[in-house]
Amino acid sequence: MVHKDAGHDSRIQLAGNRDPVRLDSQIAAVERWIPTAATALLDFYDDGVFAEGGARFWRSNIERRQAQNSSDVNQRRKAKGATSTTRSLFALLLLVRLLEQEPELRETLWTAPASDRLKQVLTHAATHYFPQALVDLRTNSENYENRFTDAHILSAFALLLQSPALSDCLFPEQRIQISEEACGLARPIRAQVEANGGAALRTDERVHDFVTLH
């Protein structure tokens, strides 16, 4: 990994590095990119006129431009995916946890507009996206039910319910629904891992290390 700063390159060597001072500088180099990555990701969230239910995150700028220039509702829905939406929300929920644990990072690197947008997106997702029927979270026109999407939904559910600021904005019945759906996803995943020594994308496919990891 190479970090360019102030006109020179500093090579970040993570493997085998035990020098605390150097490690702190490496962490700082990574931390500076967190707001940039988060702001870019937030820009892909669709909470406006094109958010006709279902997935919320655009897959790419190209698909977003094509969809926004089209009157075809199906094309707009295809430009967003169940997996991309859940993975993006999972990443943003991890960011919330990081900012809660590292207040100095929030104060030094995170701007007020970015913080407001982060809260807006996650509150909107918590109250409008996650409380959908589980079948709608797991699939859309371009995505079939699979363990990879399921694992990210389950992780996002867990982070959402553990965040006081976000879980408090849910109605009691929404919290109950999300908790029940989380259990409904966890049971077959656990059963598959215990029975086969890992998880497969679908029940009729072989165990895959990448899917098992997630």
Beta strands, then each sheet from edge to edge (+ up, - down):
strand 1: 2-5
strand 2: 8-11
sheet 1: 1+ 2-
end
